[in-house]
Structure formats: C-alpha cells, structure tokens
Amino acid sequence: MLSLSDSSKASRPFLAWQRIVDWAREHYRYRVFHKDERIPSRAGLIYLVHRGVVRLVGRAQVNVSTKTSEYQLSQELTEEAFLGFVAAGQPFEIVVQSPFTLQVYSHVDQTAVIWMYWQDLDNWPHVRREILDAFRYQHQRKLLWLSTLGQRRTIDRLLGFLTLLIEEFGEPTDDGYCLPFPLTHAQIGSAIGSTRVTVTRLMGKLRQQGLIGIQGEHLLYLPSQLIED
C-alpha cells in the first residue's frame, strides 16, 4: 500500500507532504512525543504519524462482583487491550463508544504526530484521497486480525497475529522479516486474549519449531518462507 511518507513514489508532487508538515508546525498542530508518552487525542480530528510509530490501546470499564459470607462487593475495573500500531506516514482516528475508550501512545522515542480537521484537507485533495485509501486498507487488515483471533488454539492466534503484524510493519533482513520496534509479551497477550505467562511459553515453542526468532534488541523475527507462503 502507498504510504503517505512515500511521496516520491506517488503521482502527487513530493512537496505536498512537506507543505502539510510546514502548515502543521505553523498552526501548532505538530508535536513530538517520548517513548510510551500518551498522545492527547479526541474524536472529530484526523491524525497523521509523521515519524515513529504509535500504539493504539482500548480501555473498558468492567463491573466485578465479589461475594463474601456477609456482603456482595462490587468494584469497577479497567481492562486494557492492545489494538495495533500506526506507523509513519499513516493516519488514524479516535472513535468514542462508552464505556469503551481508545487511547494512543508513542511506541518509540521521537514519534511526531500531526492533527487536523477533515476540512483542513480541502487544500490537499490528493492527500485526502490517499488518506481515505489508507483507512480502507486498515479496515481490511482489521478483518484479517478478527479472523485470526477467531482461532480456537492460543498458539494459532499467536502465530497468526505475529504474522499479520510483521507482514504489515516488518523490515527485510538477510533471510526474513523483522519487526522494527519492540513488543512485550503482555501487549501480545492482551491482543490475542491470553496472558503474559502463556505467551512466553508459546513463544518458546514457536522458536523451537523455527517459526519465529529474536534479533537485536529483542525484536521479533519471522523467516521469509512463513511470510511468503
């Protein structure tokens, strides 16, 4: 898929992206975030990742009842689920659906984000069309993600999730593809409906089978034949 940052490969002039960056800085719509810093976001705006990568996290308030010998206690807990990444050159939106909320974090240091209203894109109609294409692509990827999460066995969900993630964000190495940023076992567990302990155990199995590997600073790696097949 064409990335917004791949301006030199598009029919749109390369300067279009730079004009957006210049406009965002001039109108104070450009900000750089540290690793794991929460990115302020709200519905009604469109966000563009200029540099780095952001992490989408869903939060839901859940009422939990605990029964004792004398009392029925009720408390509200927050459940968190990792929902995916948005890499440099890609857009994202925030959808509010109570009691579910979507939060955004900078996944790597020096992540730069631009925000604007849809009408601001009237000045760049080609970019507007490209952003709509990017959202359609993201929707298709989410359907594949949902299909993967429908697998009964946890190890199948795990391998399917890692494959989809590295297909989309992986960078080529000598004999495979490597995710260019770290991902914790807890984050993987929240994404596939499992626990950190289970993910750690199953990752060990997948590594023994040669289906995944670890490179460099704990970066996930998949052999090229797994992606190509």
Secondary structure, DSSP 8 states (H G I E B T S, - for coil): ---TT-GGGSSS-THHHHHHHHHHHHTT-EEEE-TT-EE---TT-EEEEEESEEEEEEEEEEEEEEE-SS-EEEEEEEEEEEEEEEETT-EEE---BTTEEEEEEE-STTEEEEEE-GGGGGG-HHHHHHHHHHHHHHHHHHHHHHHHHT-SSHHHHHHHHHHHHHHHH-EE-SSEEE-SS---HHHHHHHHT--HHHHHHHHHHHHHTTS-EEETTTEEEEEHHHHH-
